């Protein structure tokens, strides 16, 4: 996770460097092309490392977010609610 956050910060720094120095980079078309690569890179970092998700396994539920992950055995889940979010009530 730390690597993903550092890679995104580096990608933003590259984008800012390209935007800040138009005399070296050239016209807006060149800057647009150069900005598309770091943006594409940031999207894949986010999808692979930082995107929160819920995975259903054989014996447990796995919940990942940016900072931690939880492995919850199914027998501990007492209630599952929510319309736009997943709310878990766990015993124990």
N, CA, C and O atoms as CSV, one atom per row, in Angstrom:
chain,resi,resn,atom,element,x,y,z
A,1,UNK,N,N,0.812,-1.191,0.000
A,1,UNK,CA,C,0.000,0.000,0.000
A,1,UNK,C,C,0.860,1.262,0.000
A,1,UNK,O,O,0.554,2.235,-0.689
A,2,UNK,N,N,1.936,1.232,0.778
A,2,UNK,CA,C,2.823,2.394,0.828
A,2,UNK,C,C,3.459,2.614,-0.537
A,2,UNK,O,O,3.606,3.754,-0.978
A,3,UNK,N,N,3.834,1.538,-1.205
A,3,UNK,CA,C,4.412,1.643,-2.547
A,3,UNK,C,C,3.411,2.255,-3.523
A,3,UNK,O,O,3.788,3.068,-4.367
A,4,UNK,N,N,2.155,1.878,-3.416
A,4,UNK,CA,C,1.134,2.422,-4.308
A,4,UNK,C,C,0.939,3.919,-4.076
A,4,UNK,O,O,0.816,4.683,-5.033
A,5,UNK,N,N,0.910,4.336,-2.825
A,5,UNK,CA,C,0.750,5.758,-2.520
A,5,UNK,C,C,1.975,6.543,-3.002
A,5,UNK,O,O,1.834,7.635,-3.552
A,6,UNK,N,N,3.169,5.991,-2.797
A,6,UNK,CA,C,4.391,6.657,-3.259
A,6,UNK,C,C,4.434,6.742,-4.780
A,6,UNK,O,O,4.870,7.754,-5.329
A,7,UNK,N,N,3.989,5.694,-5.467
A,7,UNK,CA,C,3.960,5.715,-6.931
A,7,UNK,C,C,2.970,6.752,-7.439
A,7,UNK,O,O,3.238,7.420,-8.438
A,8,UNK,N,N,1.841,6.898,-6.776
A,8,UNK,CA,C,0.887,7.929,-7.191
A,8,UNK,C,C,1.457,9.323,-6.947
A,8,UNK,O,O,1.271,10.216,-7.773
A,9,UNK,N,N,2.135,9.517,-5.846
A,9,UNK,CA,C,2.745,10.824,-5.571
A,9,UNK,C,C,3.814,11.145,-6.613
A,9,UNK,O,O,3.914,12.284,-7.068
A,10,UNK,N,N,4.606,10.158,-6.990
A,10,UNK,CA,C,5.619,10.371,-8.029
A,10,UNK,C,C,4.972,10.696,-9.366
A,10,UNK,O,O,5.470,11.538,-10.113
A,11,UNK,N,N,3.871,10.034,-9.666
A,11,UNK,CA,C,3.166,10.301,-10.918
A,11,UNK,C,C,2.598,11.718,-10.945
A,11,UNK,O,O,2.649,12.381,-11.981
A,12,UNK,N,N,2.065,12.186,-9.834
A,12,UNK,CA,C,1.566,13.566,-9.748
A,12,UNK,C,C,2.715,14.554,-9.908
A,12,UNK,O,O,2.551,15.590,-10.553
A,13,UNK,N,N,3.878,14.249,-9.329
A,13,UNK,CA,C,5.044,15.124,-9.479
A,13,UNK,C,C,5.474,15.217,-10.942
A,13,UNK,O,O,5.842,16.293,-11.413
A,14,UNK,N,N,5.429,14.102,-11.657
A,14,UNK,CA,C,5.767,14.119,-13.087
A,14,UNK,C,C,4.763,14.968,-13.855
A,14,UNK,O,O,5.143,15.739,-14.736
A,15,UNK,N,N,3.482,14.828,-13.522
A,15,UNK,CA,C,2.466,15.630,-14.196
A,15,UNK,C,C,2.678,17.112,-13.944
A,15,UNK,O,O,2.564,17.917,-14.869
A,16,UNK,N,N,2.981,17.484,-12.717
A,16,UNK,CA,C,3.211,18.899,-12.411
A,16,UNK,C,C,4.462,19.433,-13.099
A,16,UNK,O,O,4.488,20.584,-13.534
A,17,UNK,N,N,5.490,18.609,-13.197
A,17,UNK,CA,C,6.711,19.040,-13.882
A,17,UNK,C,C,6.444,19.293,-15.361
A,17,UNK,O,O,6.994,20.231,-15.940
A,18,UNK,N,N,5.618,18.477,-15.964
A,18,UNK,CA,C,5.281,18.660,-17.380
A,18,UNK,C,C,4.451,19.928,-17.565
A,18,UNK,O,O,4.640,20.654,-18.541
A,19,UNK,N,N,3.540,20.195,-16.642
A,19,UNK,CA,C,2.694,21.382,-16.764
A,19,UNK,C,C,3.446,22.676,-16.473
A,19,UNK,O,O,3.137,23.713,-17.060
A,20,UNK,N,N,4.415,22.629,-15.589
A,20,UNK,CA,C,5.087,23.840,-15.152
A,20,UNK,C,C,6.062,24.416,-16.164
A,20,UNK,O,O,6.315,25.620,-16.130
A,21,UNK,N,N,6.616,23.621,-17.057
A,21,UNK,CA,C,7.675,24.098,-17.931
A,21,UNK,C,C,7.279,23.954,-19.403
A,21,UNK,O,O,7.782,23.058,-20.080
A,22,UNK,N,N,6.398,24.805,-19.911
A,22,UNK,CA,C,5.948,24.668,-21.292
A,22,UNK,C,C,7.028,25.002,-22.316
A,22,UNK,O,O,6.950,24.545,-23.456
A,23,UNK,N,N,8.040,25.794,-21.933
A,23,UNK,CA,C,9.095,26.144,-22.894
A,23,UNK,C,C,9.937,24.920,-23.252
A,23,UNK,O,O,10.393,24.791,-24.388
A,24,UNK,N,N,10.141,24.033,-22.299
A,24,UNK,CA,C,10.942,22.837,-22.551
A,24,UNK,C,C,10.109,21.771,-23.253
A,24,UNK,O,O,10.597,21.089,-24.154
A,25,UNK,N,N,8.855,21.630,-22.838
A,25,UNK,CA,C,8.011,20.544,-23.334
A,25,UNK,C,C,7.466,20.834,-24.729
A,25,UNK,O,O,7.473,19.946,-25.581
A,26,UNK,N,N,7.003,22.027,-24.978
A,26,UNK,CA,C,6.451,22.353,-26.283
A,26,UNK,C,C,5.009,22.801,-26.166
A,26,UNK,O,O,4.603,23.354,-25.144
A,27,UNK,N,N,4.236,22.562,-27.217
A,27,UNK,CA,C,2.845,23.001,-27.277
A,27,UNK,C,C,1.920,22.152,-26.425
A,27,UNK,O,O,2.352,21.210,-25.762
A,28,UNK,N,N,0.637,22.501,-26.452
A,28,UNK,CA,C,-0.331,21.816,-25.615
A,28,UNK,C,C,-0.551,20.373,-26.055
A,28,UNK,O,O,-0.871,19.526,-25.221
A,29,UNK,N,N,-0.387,20.064,-27.357
A,29,UNK,CA,C,-0.558,18.682,-27.807
A,29,UNK,C,C,0.520,17.780,-27.200
A,29,UNK,O,O,0.233,16.666,-26.761
A,30,UNK,N,N,1.737,18.263,-27.180
A,30,UNK,CA,C,2.830,17.484,-26.600
A,30,UNK,C,C,2.622,17.284,-25.109
A,30,UNK,O,O,2.845,16.192,-24.587
A,31,UNK,N,N,2.188,18.352,-24.416
A,31,UNK,CA,C,1.938,18.227,-22.976
A,31,UNK,C,C,0.787,17.271,-22.697
A,31,UNK,O,O,0.831,16.515,-21.727
A,32,UNK,N,N,-0.240,17.300,-23.537
A,32,UNK,CA,C,-1.372,16.397,-23.357
A,32,UNK,C,C,-0.940,14.938,-23.512
A,32,UNK,O,O,-1.354,14.079,-22.733
A,33,UNK,N,N,-0.124,14.665,-24.496
A,33,UNK,CA,C,0.371,13.296,-24.701
A,33,UNK,C,C,1.240,12.864,-23.518
A,33,UNK,O,O,1.135,11.734,-23.040
A,34,UNK,N,N,2.097,13.773,-23.052
A,34,UNK,CA,C,2.967,13.429,-21.930
A,34,UNK,C,C,2.191,13.250,-20.630
A,34,UNK,O,O,2.602,12.469,-19.772
A,35,UNK,N,N,1.077,13.961,-20.470
A,35,UNK,CA,C,0.257,13.806,-19.269
A,35,UNK,C,C,-0.593,12.540,-19.303
A,35,UNK,O,O,-0.995,12.040,-18.252
A,36,UNK,N,N,-0.870,12.018,-20.490
A,36,UNK,CA,C,-1.728,10.840,-20.576
A,36,UNK,C,C,-1.055,9.602,-19.998
A,36,UNK,O,O,-1.740,8.752,-19.428
A,37,UNK,N,N,0.258,9.472,-20.125
A,37,UNK,CA,C,0.942,8.290,-19.602
A,37,UNK,C,C,0.924,8.226,-18.076
A,37,UNK,O,O,0.576,7.178,-17.531
A,38,UNK,N,N,1.283,9.301,-17.358
A,38,UNK,CA,C,1.191,9.217,-15.893
A,38,UNK,C,C,-0.244,9.031,-15.396
A,38,UNK,O,O,-0.465,8.346,-14.397
A,39,UNK,N,N,-1.215,9.631,-16.078
A,39,UNK,CA,C,-2.608,9.455,-15.677
A,39,UNK,C,C,-3.037,8.003,-15.841
A,39,UNK,O,O,-3.702,7.451,-14.965
A,40,UNK,N,N,-2.667,7.387,-16.942
A,40,UNK,CA,C,-2.952,5.980,-17.190
A,40,UNK,C,C,-2.270,5.116,-16.133
A,40,UNK,O,O,-2.868,4.160,-15.641
A,41,UNK,N,N,-1.030,5.439,-15.778
A,41,UNK,CA,C,-0.275,4.732,-14.756
A,41,UNK,C,C,-0.961,4.860,-13.398
A,41,UNK,O,O,-1.069,3.876,-12.666
A,42,UNK,N,N,-1.426,6.068,-13.054
A,42,UNK,CA,C,-2.115,6.276,-11.782
A,42,UNK,C,C,-3.402,5.479,-11.702
A,42,UNK,O,O,-3.738,4.947,-10.644
A,43,UNK,N,N,-4.124,5.389,-12.805
A,43,UNK,CA,C,-5.368,4.616,-12.810
A,43,UNK,C,C,-5.089,3.154,-12.477
A,43,UNK,O,O,-5.814,2.556,-11.682
A,44,UNK,N,N,-4.056,2.573,-13.068
A,44,UNK,CA,C,-3.759,1.172,-12.802
A,44,UNK,C,C,-3.239,0.956,-11.391
A,44,UNK,O,O,-3.528,-0.076,-10.786
A,45,UNK,N,N,-2.486,1.893,-10.855
A,45,UNK,CA,C,-2.062,1.783,-9.457
A,45,UNK,C,C,-3.286,1.771,-8.548
A,45,UNK,O,O,-3.375,0.962,-7.625
A,46,UNK,N,N,-4.217,2.663,-8.812
A,46,UNK,CA,C,-5.420,2.737,-7.991
A,46,UNK,C,C,-6.230,1.457,-8.092
A,46,UNK,O,O,-6.699,0.942,-7.077
A,47,UNK,N,N,-6.402,0.935,-9.298
A,47,UNK,CA,C,-7.187,-0.286,-9.479
A,47,UNK,C,C,-6.524,-1.492,-8.826
A,47,UNK,O,O,-7.218,-2.356,-8.290
A,48,UNK,N,N,-5.212,-1.569,-8.859
A,48,UNK,CA,C,-4.529,-2.743,-8.333
A,48,UNK,C,C,-4.322,-2.690,-6.821
A,48,UNK,O,O,-4.400,-3.725,-6.158
A,49,UNK,N,N,-4.058,-1.508,-6.263
A,49,UNK,CA,C,-3.659,-1.444,-4.865
A,49,UNK,C,C,-4.626,-0.703,-3.950
A,49,UNK,O,O,-4.809,-1.106,-2.801
A,50,UNK,N,N,-5.234,0.346,-4.420
A,50,UNK,CA,C,-5.970,1.212,-3.516
A,50,UNK,C,C,-7.482,1.091,-3.623
A,50,UNK,O,O,-8.201,1.633,-2.784
A,51,UNK,N,N,-7.967,0.405,-4.615
A,51,UNK,CA,C,-9.402,0.276,-4.804
A,51,UNK,C,C,-9.977,-0.663,-3.745
A,51,UNK,O,O,-9.594,-1.832,-3.699
A,52,UNK,N,N,-10.879,-0.186,-2.900
A,52,UNK,CA,C,-11.459,-1.085,-1.901
A,52,UNK,C,C,-12.358,-2.132,-2.562
A,52,UNK,O,O,-13.023,-1.856,-3.561
A,53,UNK,N,N,-12.366,-3.328,-1.992
A,53,UNK,CA,C,-13.200,-4.378,-2.555
A,53,UNK,C,C,-13.604,-5.385,-1.491
A,53,UNK,O,O,-13.023,-5.452,-0.408
A,54,UNK,N,N,-14.619,-6.164,-1.837
A,54,UNK,CA,C,-15.102,-7.256,-1.004
A,54,UNK,C,C,-14.998,-8.517,-1.831
A,54,UNK,O,O,-15.459,-8.554,-2.972
A,55,UNK,N,N,-14.394,-9.557,-1.263
A,55,UNK,CA,C,-14.254,-10.832,-1.967
A,55,UNK,C,C,-14.862,-11.930,-1.108
A,55,UNK,O,O,-14.608,-12.014,0.093
A,56,UNK,N,N,-15.663,-12.762,-1.742
A,56,UNK,CA,C,-16.301,-13.870,-1.048
A,56,UNK,C,C,-15.491,-15.128,-1.304
A,56,UNK,O,O,-15.303,-15.527,-2.454
A,57,UNK,N,N,-15.008,-15.758,-0.234
A,57,UNK,CA,C,-14.206,-16.962,-0.365
A,57,UNK,C,C,-14.988,-18.195,0.056
A,57,UNK,O,O,-16.203,-18.148,0.252
A,58,UNK,N,N,-14.274,-19.281,0.187
A,58,UNK,CA,C,-14.896,-20.556,0.548
A,58,UNK,C,C,-15.442,-20.527,1.984
A,58,UNK,O,O,-16.558,-20.982,2.235
A,59,UNK,N,N,-14.656,-19.994,2.916
A,59,UNK,CA,C,-15.040,-20.033,4.323
A,59,UNK,C,C,-15.101,-18.660,4.987
A,59,UNK,O,O,-15.507,-18.547,6.143
A,60,UNK,N,N,-14.699,-17.621,4.262
A,60,UNK,CA,C,-14.646,-16.307,4.893
A,60,UNK,C,C,-14.846,-15.198,3.869
A,60,UNK,O,O,-14.735,-15.407,2.661
A,61,UNK,N,N,-15.141,-14.025,4.386
A,61,UNK,CA,C,-15.334,-12.810,3.611
A,61,UNK,C,C,-14.084,-11.961,3.764
A,61,UNK,O,O,-13.597,-11.773,4.879
A,62,UNK,N,N,-13.560,-11.447,2.663
A,62,UNK,CA,C,-12.373,-10.593,2.711
A,62,UNK,C,C,-12.779,-9.181,2.313
A,62,UNK,O,O,-13.342,-8.963,1.241
A,63,UNK,N,N,-12.486,-8.229,3.188
A,63,UNK,CA,C,-12.796,-6.822,2.945
A,63,UNK,C,C,-11.475,-6.060,2.931
A,63,UNK,O,O,-10.737,-6.072,3.916
A,64,UNK,N,N,-11.181,-5.404,1.827
A,64,UNK,CA,C,-9.950,-4.613,1.693
A,64,UNK,C,C,-10.301,-3.146,1.538
A,64,UNK,O,O,-11.249,-2.788,0.838
A,65,UNK,N,N,-9.519,-2.298,2.205
A,65,UNK,CA,C,-9.569,-0.872,1.933
A,65,UNK,C,C,-8.141,-0.373,1.817
A,65,UNK,O,O,-7.219,-1.182,1.712
A,66,UNK,N,N,-7.934,0.919,1.833
A,66,UNK,CA,C,-6.610,1.466,1.557
A,66,UNK,C,C,-5.587,1.114,2.630
A,66,UNK,O,O,-4.406,0.955,2.321
A,67,UNK,N,N,-6.009,0.992,3.864
A,67,UNK,CA,C,-5.058,0.846,4.953
A,67,UNK,C,C,-4.979,-0.559,5.550
A,67,UNK,O,O,-3.939,-0.930,6.094
A,68,UNK,N,N,-6.025,-1.329,5.463
A,68,UNK,CA,C,-6.019,-2.638,6.109
A,68,UNK,C,C,-6.956,-3.597,5.383
A,68,UNK,O,O,-7.714,-3.192,4.502
A,69,UNK,N,N,-6.896,-4.857,5.759
A,69,UNK,CA,C,-7.837,-5.825,5.232
A,69,UNK,C,C,-8.353,-6.692,6.375
A,69,UNK,O,O,-7.664,-6.915,7.370
A,70,UNK,N,N,-9.570,-7.169,6.209
A,70,UNK,CA,C,-10.223,-7.982,7.215
A,70,UNK,C,C,-10.600,-9.323,6.605
A,70,UNK,O,O,-11.093,-9.380,5.478
A,71,UNK,N,N,-10.372,-10.386,7.336
A,71,UNK,CA,C,-10.828,-11.721,6.965
A,71,UNK,C,C,-11.870,-12.115,8.005
A,71,UNK,O,O,-11.543,-12.342,9.170
A,72,UNK,N,N,-13.120,-12.194,7.576
A,72,UNK,CA,C,-14.225,-12.429,8.499
A,72,UNK,C,C,-14.836,-13.797,8.197
A,72,UNK,O,O,-15.373,-13.994,7.107
A,73,UNK,N,N,-14.770,-14.745,9.131
A,73,UNK,CA,C,-15.437,-16.027,8.912
A,73,UNK,C,C,-16.956,-15.830,8.819
A,73,UNK,O,O,-17.524,-14.996,9.524
A,74,UNK,N,N,-17.591,-16.589,7.962
A,74,UNK,CA,C,-19.028,-16.424,7.738
A,74,UNK,C,C,-19.852,-16.651,8.996
A,74,UNK,O,O,-20.882,-16.003,9.178
A,75,UNK,N,N,-19.424,-17.551,9.862
A,75,UNK,CA,C,-20.230,-17.856,11.043
A,75,UNK,C,C,-20.249,-16.708,12.052
A,75,UNK,O,O,-21.072,-16.717,12.968
A,76,UNK,N,N,-19.362,-15.719,11.907
A,76,UNK,CA,C,-19.366,-14.559,12.808
A,76,UNK,C,C,-20.266,-13.430,12.323
A,76,UNK,O,O,-20.553,-12.508,13.086
A,77,UNK,N,N,-20.715,-13.481,11.080
A,77,UNK,CA,C,-21.568,-12.420,10.527
A,77,UNK,C,C,-22.994,-12.646,11.005
A,77,UNK,O,O,-23.596,-13.684,10.730
A,78,UNK,N,N,-23.535,-11.650,11.734
A,78,UNK,CA,C,-24.898,-11.777,12.243
A,78,UNK,C,C,-25.907,-10.993,11.408
A,78,UNK,O,O,-27.087,-11.344,11.381
A,79,UNK,N,N,-25.461,-9.942,10.728
A,79,UNK,CA,C,-26.383,-9.135,9.933
A,79,UNK,C,C,-25.623,-8.479,8.789
A,79,UNK,O,O,-24.476,-8.062,8.948
A,80,UNK,N,N,-26.278,-8.392,7.635
A,80,UNK,CA,C,-25.707,-7.780,6.435
A,80,UNK,C,C,-26.766,-6.844,5.875
A,80,UNK,O,O,-27.814,-7.302,5.419
A,81,UNK,N,N,-26.508,-5.525,5.901
A,81,UNK,CA,C,-27.487,-4.548,5.434
A,81,UNK,C,C,-26.826,-3.516,4.545
A,81,UNK,O,O,-25.609,-3.520,4.358
A,82,UNK,N,N,-27.642,-2.635,4.004
A,82,UNK,CA,C,-27.141,-1.494,3.246
A,82,UNK,C,C,-27.671,-1.460,1.831
A,82,UNK,O,O,-27.878,-2.497,1.200
A,83,UNK,N,N,-27.890,-0.242,1.340
A,83,UNK,CA,C,-28.312,-0.050,-0.049
A,83,UNK,C,C,-27.148,0.369,-0.927
A,83,UNK,O,O,-26.869,-0.271,-1.941
A,84,UNK,N,N,-26.474,1.432,-0.548
A,84,UNK,CA,C,-25.338,1.915,-1.341
A,84,UNK,C,C,-23.988,1.574,-0.699
A,84,UNK,O,O,-22.936,1.856,-1.272
A,85,UNK,N,N,-24.023,0.969,0.489
A,85,UNK,CA,C,-22.799,0.553,1.180
A,85,UNK,C,C,-23.061,-0.799,1.836
A,85,UNK,O,O,-24.210,-1.172,2.073
A,86,UNK,N,N,-22.019,-1.506,2.116
A,86,UNK,CA,C,-22.124,-2.797,2.776
A,86,UNK,C,C,-21.902,-2.606,4.266
A,86,UNK,O,O,-20.830,-2.179,4.693
A,87,UNK,N,N,-22.922,-2.927,5.054
A,87,UNK,CA,C,-22.832,-2.829,6.503
A,87,UNK,C,C,-22.817,-4.235,7.081
A,87,UNK,O,O,-23.763,-5.001,6.898
A,88,UNK,N,N,-21.745,-4.566,7.776
A,88,UNK,CA,C,-21.603,-5.873,8.404
A,88,UNK,C,C,-21.732,-5.726,9.913
A,88,UNK,O,O,-21.111,-4.849,10.514
A,89,UNK,N,N,-22.534,-6.581,10.518
A,89,UNK,CA,C,-22.576,-6.666,11.967
A,89,UNK,C,C,-21.951,-8.019,12.309
A,89,UNK,O,O,-22.422,-9.072,11.879
A,90,UNK,N,N,-20.879,-7.956,13.095
A,90,UNK,CA,C,-20.110,-9.156,13.408
A,90,UNK,C,C,-20.183,-9.419,14.901
A,90,UNK,O,O,-20.044,-8.500,15.708
A,91,UNK,N,N,-20.401,-10.667,15.266
A,91,UNK,CA,C,-20.402,-11.025,16.689
A,91,UNK,C,C,-18.995,-11.379,17.126
A,91,UNK,O,O,-18.227,-11.986,16.380
A,92,UNK,N,N,-18.674,-10.992,18.334
A,92,UNK,CA,C,-17.364,-11.346,18.879
A,92,UNK,C,C,-16.291,-10.342,18.638
A,92,UNK,O,O,-15.152,-10.545,19.056
